[in-house]
Amino acid sequence: MKKLLLILVSCFVLFALGCQDNLLTEPLSSQVAEKDRFQEGTYHHGFIKLDGMLADPSRPFNCCLEIRGVIEYEHIQILPDHKQQSTPYYVTLRLSIDAEVFDPGLPTVPTWPVIEISIDKIDVQPGQVQSLIKYFRVHGRDDVMYLVCNFIVTTEDVKLDGMWLKCNQYNFTNNVSQ
């Protein structure tokens, strides 16, 4: 009788466990739920050549530094879910800079590398233009110098609108999207 009771209890426990909801089918995070609200639109990959002279803010008398390099970009337009009226368009922009800043008047001075990767999410509607200002650290210098780049971002493309050097006693930890 004890064995029969043990078998019935075991069968009941197995039946109860088998009928529970499977928790593995639930979303793992809010990121998964957010990703489901959007779908990828257009994808653009390209390069922006950096080649020119920039004013040296660390020295007076109109001294110039030269820049050579490239910014590789990936521009992904994310389309909203049209079932939900409040979801905006946005662009995911990945920038990877690989450049060198140097003094053309002092060829013996080593070059200063600018190597950095950034990923930004920019709210932009079709037909609109957004400005994105990025600060990329110029490494290897005694002072704190940044290459400041102003990008124009649309739902279709990204363009470099201007660049300059900036010396600052503070490290920029956040970039500005306007």
Residue, then its C-alpha position, 0 to 999 in steps of 0.5 A: m500500500k505504501k508503494l502504491l501511495l508513493i507511485l501516485v504521489s510521484c505521478f501527481v508531482l510529475f503531472a503538476l511539473g509537466c503542466q506548468d508554463n515554460l518560463l523560457t518562452e518569456p522575453l528575457s529583457s525590455q531590450v528584446a521587447e523594444k527590438d520587436r517594436f522596430q525593424e531595420g530599414t536601410y543600411h549604409h556602410g562607407f568611409i569618410k576621408l580625413d585629410g587636411m590642415l587644422a588650426d593648432p589651439s595649443r599654440p598661438f600665431n596661426c600654427c597648423l597641424e595636419i590630419r590624415g586618416v579615415i572614419e568608417y561608418e555604419h548607418i542603420q535606419i530603424l523603422p518604427d512599428h506602424k501598429q504603434q503610432s508613438t514609436p519614432y524613427y531612429v538611426t543607429l550610427r557606428l563610427s570608427i576613427d583611425a587617424e593621425v595628427f602631426d606637425p608638418g613643420l616638425p617631422t621629427v616629432p612623433t604623430w598623435p593617434v586618434i583611434e576610437i569607436s562610438i555607437d549612437k542612437i539618433d532620433v531623426q524623422p524622414g526629411q529632417v536633419q540632425s547635427l551630431i558633435k563628437y569629441f575624439r581624443v588625440h592620444g600621446r600629447d602632454d595636453v588634453m586635445y580633441l578632434v571635434c567632428n560635426f556630422i549631419v545625420t539623416t535617415e538616409d546618410v551621414k556626412l562630415d560637416g566640419m572638424w577642428l581641434k580643441c584643447n581643454q583641461y577637462n576630459f569630455t565624457n559625453n558627446v552632444s547630439q542636437 
